[in-house]
Amino acid sequence: MLENVQRSWFDHYMVPCFSPAKFIPVRAKGSKVWDQEGKEYIDFAGGIAVNSLGHAHPELKDELISQIEKLWHIGNGYTNESVLKLAKKLVENTFADKAFFCNSGAEANEAALKLARKYAADKYGKNKSEIISFKDSFHGRTLFTVTVGGQPKYSQDYAPLPQEITHLPYNNLSAIREHISENTCAVIVEPIIGEGGVIPADPAFLQELRTLCDRFQALLIFDEIQTGVGRTGYLYAYQEYGVEPDILTSAKGLGGGFPIGAMLTKQHIAAVFQPGTHGTTFGGNPLAAAVADRVVSIVNQAELLTGVLQRHDYFMDKLSKLNQRYQIFSCLRGKGLLLGAELDKAWQGKAKQLTNLAAEEGLIALIAGPDVLRFAPALNIDFSDIDEGLVRLESAIMRFVS
């Protein structure tokens, strides 16, 4: 007899570093999810900007099945056709000359930061080691990346932490101008701060980072874990800003739901990583690479990217009209389908409470800190699902404000 899986098993058997919802999703298609009880949800979270083409996309499913029947894992003593195809596609469609593959965004950022330190040490000496990051940023959960991230609540319990890391105010030109020096080896920045509140960078800010990094021989790293692979209506957000980084990290939407991360960089920088200097057992495995290759092929089409921008306008217009009725949000912001709705002063600190009510109404949404609702639905979400999701959000808001 099959056991009925219970939500209580999480509390009994799992390390409690998450606090999952009380329902268990068991099936999904497109932008709809169903739980054990058969209840339907509209998915505005996309697995935290991961399910770039929604759930169970038929082309991704077919690609995975095809690769499963050929080669699962071979190890990095060998290469494989899938990863070579993916590397070629990313290089040909970005600024980069070389690609490194891993399993997550944290690993991609770890590789980028290690590469930046080694490049600086090899070329300029060990004293050129400072990494500049920004307050409220998020770059992963390894000890290095969580320290580089600009949210002390995630790192303070793990001291002693890696050194020579500075956090400056985001979008603040004077702060970076005053601080950067010959000892800076890299500046890492999110084109849109994600976890810290969905805050887009000012174009002038990113342009100045590029100028300053050139002046002080520092590498500019764009963390596009959340903004990459069509999320902003461009394959990568740097392409809209017109500011080219030295290193770019990608994950989340790259695999459309299958775990994969990537670091992209220029030839002269990549050259300092030789055999034995960095590595990964599972990175670039044939299954992940095959799915990611198909994701990039589908996403990097004018029709889909234009559709993201159209959905942005549609979503924001509907949210604005909803807010006119309830005046619950002080600010609506974001690019493409990475959107933030900041709660007005009277409701701040209660974003999670609102998303919990939304789940009860059949809507899956995210938060970006205690004050901001975050929406990162599938790039190809049906307009009818946007409509229905916002109807359910309105039901939750009515309960929230009453």
C-alpha positions as CSV (number, residue, x, y, z in Angstrom):
1,M,0.0,0.0,0.0
2,L,1.3,3.5,-0.9
3,E,1.7,5.9,1.9
4,N,0.0,9.3,1.7
5,V,2.7,11.9,1.9
6,Q,2.0,14.5,4.6
7,R,3.1,18.1,5.0
8,S,4.0,17.2,8.6
9,W,6.8,15.1,7.3
10,F,8.7,18.2,6.5
11,D,8.7,19.3,10.2
12,H,9.6,15.8,11.3
13,Y,12.3,14.8,8.8
14,M,13.8,18.0,7.2
15,V,16.4,20.4,8.5
16,P,14.3,23.5,9.2
17,C,16.1,26.1,7.1
18,F,12.9,26.6,5.1
19,S,9.3,27.3,6.1
20,P,7.3,26.0,3.2
21,A,3.6,26.6,2.5
22,K,1.1,24.3,4.2
23,F,0.0,22.8,0.9
24,I,2.1,20.4,-1.3
25,P,2.1,21.1,-5.1
26,V,1.9,17.8,-7.0
27,R,1.2,18.8,-10.6
28,A,1.7,21.8,-12.8
29,K,1.2,22.9,-16.4
30,G,2.1,26.2,-17.9
31,S,1.3,28.8,-15.2
32,K,-1.0,26.7,-13.2
33,V,-0.2,24.4,-10.3
34,W,-2.4,21.9,-8.4
35,D,-1.9,20.6,-4.9
36,Q,-2.6,17.3,-3.2
37,E,-6.2,18.3,-2.7
38,G,-6.7,19.2,-6.4
39,K,-6.8,23.0,-5.6
40,E,-5.6,25.2,-8.5
41,Y,-3.1,28.0,-8.2
42,I,-1.9,30.7,-10.6
43,D,1.8,30.8,-10.5
44,F,3.2,34.3,-10.3
45,A,6.5,33.1,-8.6
46,G,7.9,30.9,-11.3
47,G,9.9,28.9,-8.8
48,I,11.7,32.2,-7.9
49,A,12.3,33.3,-11.6
50,V,13.3,29.7,-12.5
51,N,10.5,28.3,-14.6
52,S,11.2,30.7,-17.5
53,L,8.8,28.8,-19.8
54,G,6.3,27.7,-17.3
55,H,5.8,24.2,-16.0
56,A,6.1,21.0,-18.1
57,H,6.9,22.9,-21.3
58,P,6.6,20.2,-24.1
59,E,9.8,21.1,-25.9
60,L,11.9,21.0,-22.7
61,K,10.2,17.7,-21.7
62,D,11.0,16.1,-25.0
63,E,14.6,17.4,-24.9
64,L,15.1,15.9,-21.4
65,I,13.6,12.6,-22.4
66,S,15.8,12.4,-25.5
67,Q,19.0,13.1,-23.5
68,I,18.0,10.7,-20.7
69,E,18.0,7.9,-23.3
70,K,21.5,8.8,-24.4
71,L,23.9,10.1,-21.6
72,W,23.2,11.2,-18.0
73,H,26.6,11.9,-16.5
74,I,30.2,11.3,-17.6
75,G,32.3,13.6,-15.4
76,N,34.6,16.4,-16.3
77,G,37.4,14.2,-17.4
78,Y,35.4,14.2,-20.6
79,T,33.2,16.8,-22.4
80,N,29.8,16.1,-24.0
81,E,27.8,17.3,-26.9
82,S,25.1,19.1,-25.0
83,V,27.4,21.3,-23.0
84,L,29.4,22.2,-26.1
85,K,26.3,23.3,-27.9
86,L,25.2,25.4,-25.0
87,A,28.5,27.1,-24.5
88,K,28.7,27.9,-28.2
89,K,25.1,29.4,-28.1
90,L,25.8,31.6,-25.1
91,V,29.1,32.8,-26.4
92,E,27.7,33.7,-29.8
93,N,24.8,35.6,-28.3
94,T,26.6,37.5,-25.6
95,F,29.8,39.6,-25.0
96,A,31.6,36.5,-23.7
97,D,34.4,34.3,-25.2
98,K,34.2,31.5,-22.7
99,A,31.7,29.7,-20.5
100,F,31.9,27.7,-17.2
101,F,29.0,25.6,-16.1
102,C,28.0,24.6,-12.6
103,N,24.7,23.8,-10.8
104,S,23.4,27.0,-9.2
105,G,23.6,30.7,-9.0
106,A,25.7,30.6,-5.8
107,E,28.2,28.4,-7.6
108,A,28.3,30.7,-10.6
109,N,29.0,33.7,-8.3
110,E,31.6,31.7,-6.3
111,A,33.4,30.9,-9.6
112,A,33.2,34.6,-10.7
113,L,34.6,35.9,-7.4
114,K,37.4,33.3,-7.3
115,L,38.2,34.1,-10.9
116,A,38.3,37.9,-10.2
117,R,40.7,37.4,-7.2
118,K,43.0,35.0,-9.1
119,Y,43.1,37.3,-12.2
120,A,44.0,40.3,-10.0
121,A,46.6,38.4,-8.0
122,D,48.3,36.9,-11.1
123,K,48.3,40.1,-13.0
124,Y,48.8,42.8,-10.4
125,G,49.8,41.1,-7.1
126,K,48.2,39.8,-3.9
127,N,47.3,43.3,-2.6
128,K,44.7,43.8,-5.2
129,S,42.0,41.8,-3.5
130,E,39.1,44.1,-2.5
131,I,35.6,43.2,-3.7
132,I,33.0,45.9,-3.8
133,S,29.4,44.9,-3.5
134,F,26.2,46.8,-2.6
135,K,23.8,47.0,0.3
136,D,20.7,44.9,0.0
137,S,22.2,42.7,-2.7
138,F,22.1,38.9,-2.7
139,H,24.6,36.7,-4.4
140,G,24.2,33.2,-2.9
141,R,24.5,31.1,0.2
142,T,28.1,29.8,0.1
143,L,30.3,31.5,2.8
144,F,32.0,33.6,0.2
145,T,28.9,34.7,-1.7
146,V,26.8,35.2,1.4
147,T,29.5,37.5,2.7
148,V,29.7,39.4,-0.6
149,G,25.9,39.8,-0.5
150,G,24.8,43.0,1.2
151,Q,22.4,41.6,3.8
152,P,24.2,40.9,7.1
153,K,21.2,38.9,8.4
154,Y,22.3,36.1,6.1
155,S,26.0,36.1,7.0
156,Q,26.4,37.4,10.6
157,D,26.0,33.9,12.2
158,Y,28.9,32.4,10.3
159,A,31.9,34.5,11.3
160,P,34.8,34.7,10.8
161,L,33.9,35.7,7.3
162,P,36.0,36.2,4.2
163,Q,37.8,39.6,4.3
164,E,38.4,42.5,2.0
165,I,34.7,42.9,1.0
166,T,33.1,46.3,1.1
167,H,29.4,47.1,0.8
168,L,28.3,50.5,-0.6
169,P,24.9,52.1,-1.2
170,Y,23.3,50.9,-4.5
171,N,22.7,53.5,-7.2
172,N,25.0,55.9,-5.3
173,L,27.6,57.4,-7.7
174,S,29.5,59.5,-5.1
175,A,30.0,56.5,-2.8
176,I,31.6,54.3,-5.4
177,R,33.7,57.2,-6.8
178,E,35.0,57.9,-3.3
179,H,35.8,54.4,-2.4
180,I,37.1,52.4,-5.4
181,S,40.9,52.2,-5.5
182,E,43.9,50.4,-7.0
183,N,43.3,47.7,-4.4
184,T,39.9,46.9,-5.8
185,C,39.9,43.7,-7.8
186,A,36.2,43.5,-8.7
187,V,32.8,45.2,-8.4
188,I,29.8,42.8,-8.4
189,V,26.4,44.2,-9.0
190,E,22.8,43.1,-9.8
191,P,21.3,45.1,-12.7
192,I,18.1,44.8,-10.7
193,I,18.4,44.0,-7.0
194,G,16.1,41.0,-6.6
195,E,15.9,39.6,-3.1
196,G,16.5,43.1,-1.7
197,G,13.4,44.7,-3.0
198,V,13.3,44.6,-6.9
199,I,15.2,47.8,-7.4
200,P,16.5,48.5,-11.0
201,A,19.9,50.1,-11.4
202,D,20.1,53.6,-12.8
203,P,21.7,53.5,-16.2
204,A,24.2,56.2,-15.2
205,F,25.2,54.1,-12.2
206,L,26.1,51.0,-14.3
207,Q,27.9,53.2,-16.8
208,E,30.0,54.8,-14.1
209,L,30.8,51.4,-12.7
210,R,32.2,50.4,-16.1
211,T,34.2,53.6,-16.3
212,L,35.6,53.3,-12.8
213,C,36.5,49.6,-13.2
214,D,38.4,50.4,-16.4
215,R,40.2,53.3,-14.6
216,F,41.3,51.1,-11.6
217,Q,41.9,47.9,-13.5
218,A,39.0,46.1,-11.7
219,L,36.7,43.5,-13.1
220,L,33.0,44.3,-13.4
221,I,30.8,41.4,-12.6
222,F,27.1,41.4,-13.4
223,D,25.1,39.0,-11.3
224,E,22.3,38.1,-13.7
225,I,21.1,35.1,-11.9
226,Q,17.6,36.6,-11.6
227,T,17.6,39.0,-14.5
228,G,19.0,36.8,-17.2
229,V,17.5,34.6,-19.9
230,G,14.8,36.9,-21.0
231,R,13.5,38.0,-17.6
232,T,13.8,41.7,-18.5
233,G,12.8,41.4,-22.1
234,Y,16.4,40.9,-23.3
235,L,18.5,37.8,-23.3
236,Y,20.5,39.5,-20.5
237,A,19.8,42.8,-18.8
238,Y,23.2,44.3,-19.7
239,Q,22.1,44.4,-23.3
240,E,19.4,46.9,-22.5
241,Y,21.7,49.0,-20.4
242,G,24.4,49.0,-23.0
243,V,27.0,48.3,-20.3
244,E,29.2,45.3,-21.0
245,P,30.6,43.4,-17.9
246,D,33.8,41.5,-17.7
247,I,32.1,38.5,-16.1
248,L,28.4,37.6,-16.0
249,T,26.7,34.9,-13.9
250,S,23.5,33.1,-14.9
251,A,21.3,30.4,-13.4
252,K,17.6,30.3,-12.4
253,G,15.8,30.7,-15.7
254,L,18.7,29.2,-17.7
255,G,17.5,25.7,-17.1
256,G,13.8,26.4,-17.1
257,G,13.4,24.4,-13.9
258,F,16.4,22.0,-14.3
259,P,19.3,23.0,-12.0
260,I,22.2,24.7,-13.9
261,G,24.4,27.8,-13.5
262,A,26.9,29.5,-15.8
263,M,29.7,32.0,-15.6
264,L,30.5,33.9,-18.8
265,T,33.7,35.9,-19.4
266,K,36.3,37.1,-21.8
267,Q,39.2,35.0,-23.1
268,H,42.0,36.9,-21.3
269,I,40.3,36.5,-17.9
270,A,39.2,32.9,-18.4
271,A,42.8,32.0,-19.1
272,V,43.8,32.2,-15.4
273,F,41.5,29.2,-14.7
274,Q,43.6,26.2,-15.8
275,P,43.0,22.5,-15.0
276,G,43.0,22.1,-11.2
277,T,42.3,25.7,-10.3
278,H,38.6,25.4,-10.1
279,G,36.1,22.6,-10.8
280,T,32.8,20.8,-10.2
281,T,31.6,17.2,-10.4
282,F,28.1,17.8,-11.7
283,G,28.5,21.1,-13.5
284,G,27.8,21.0,-17.2
285,N,26.2,17.6,-17.1
286,P,24.5,16.4,-20.3
287,L,20.9,16.5,-18.9
288,A,21.1,20.1,-17.6
289,A,23.0,21.4,-20.6
290,A,20.5,19.8,-23.1
291,V,17.5,21.4,-21.4
292,A,19.3,24.8,-21.0
293,D,20.3,24.8,-24.7
294,R,16.7,24.4,-25.7
295,V,15.6,27.1,-23.2
296,V,18.0,29.6,-24.7
297,S,16.9,28.7,-28.2
298,I,13.3,29.3,-27.3
299,V,13.8,32.5,-25.2
300,N,16.3,34.2,-27.5
301,Q,13.6,34.9,-30.2
302,A,12.3,38.4,-30.9
303,E,8.7,37.2,-30.6
304,L,9.2,35.9,-27.1
305,L,11.3,38.8,-25.8
306,T,8.8,41.3,-27.3
307,G,6.1,39.3,-25.5
308,V,7.8,39.8,-22.2
309,L,7.8,43.6,-22.7
310,Q,4.1,43.5,-23.7
311,R,3.3,41.4,-20.6
312,H,5.2,43.9,-18.4
313,D,3.0,46.8,-19.7
314,Y,-0.1,44.7,-19.3
315,F,0.8,43.5,-15.8
316,M,1.8,46.9,-14.5
317,D,-1.3,48.6,-15.9
318,K,-3.5,46.0,-14.2
319,L,-1.5,46.4,-10.9
320,S,-1.8,50.1,-11.1
321,K,-5.6,50.0,-11.5
322,L,-5.8,47.5,-8.7
323,N,-3.8,49.9,-6.5
324,Q,-6.0,52.8,-7.4
325,R,-8.9,50.9,-5.8
326,Y,-7.1,49.9,-2.6
327,Q,-4.0,52.3,-2.3
328,I,-2.0,49.5,-0.7
329,F,1.2,50.0,-2.7
330,S,3.5,53.0,-2.5
331,C,5.5,52.0,-5.5
332,L,5.3,49.6,-8.5
333,R,8.7,48.9,-10.2
334,G,10.8,46.4,-12.1
335,K,11.6,45.4,-15.7
336,G,10.1,42.8,-17.9
337,L,8.6,40.1,-15.7
338,L,10.6,40.8,-12.6
339,L,8.2,43.1,-10.8
340,G,8.0,44.6,-7.3
341,A,5.1,46.1,-5.4
342,E,6.2,47.9,-2.3
343,L,3.6,48.1,0.5
344,D,2.5,51.5,1.6
345,K,3.7,52.7,5.0
346,A,0.6,51.5,6.9
347,W,1.2,47.9,5.7
348,Q,5.0,47.6,5.7
349,G,6.5,44.5,7.3
350,K,3.4,42.4,6.2
351,A,4.4,41.3,2.7
352,K,4.5,37.6,3.8
353,Q,1.1,37.9,5.4
354,L,-0.3,39.1,2.1
355,T,1.3,36.3,0.1
356,N,-0.1,33.8,2.6
357,L,-3.6,35.2,2.0
358,A,-3.0,35.1,-1.7
359,A,-2.1,31.4,-1.5
360,E,-5.4,30.8,0.2
361,E,-7.1,32.5,-2.7
362,G,-5.2,30.4,-5.2
363,L,-2.2,32.6,-6.2
364,I,1.5,31.8,-5.7
365,A,3.5,35.0,-5.2
366,L,6.9,35.9,-3.7
367,I,8.3,38.5,-1.4
368,A,11.5,40.6,-1.7
369,G,12.1,41.5,1.9
370,P,9.3,42.3,4.4
371,D,7.8,45.2,2.5
372,V,7.7,44.1,-1.1
373,L,5.6,41.6,-3.1
374,R,7.6,40.2,-6.0
375,F,6.2,38.7,-9.2
376,A,8.4,36.6,-11.5
377,P,6.0,34.5,-13.6
378,A,6.8,32.5,-16.7
379,L,7.9,34.6,-19.6
380,N,5.2,33.1,-21.8
381,I,2.4,33.3,-19.2
382,D,-1.0,33.6,-20.8
383,F,-2.7,37.0,-20.5
384,S,-5.8,35.2,-19.2
385,D,-3.6,33.8,-16.3
386,I,-2.4,37.3,-15.5
387,D,-6.0,38.4,-15.3
388,E,-7.1,35.5,-13.1
389,G,-4.0,35.8,-10.9
390,L,-4.7,39.5,-10.2
391,V,-8.4,38.7,-9.5
392,R,-7.1,36.3,-6.8
393,L,-4.6,38.9,-5.5
394,E,-7.5,41.4,-5.2
395,S,-9.5,38.9,-3.1
396,A,-6.4,38.5,-0.8
397,I,-6.0,42.3,-0.6
398,M,-9.7,42.8,0.3
399,R,-9.1,40.4,3.2
400,F,-5.8,42.0,4.1
401,V,-7.1,45.5,4.4
402,S,-10.4,44.7,6.1
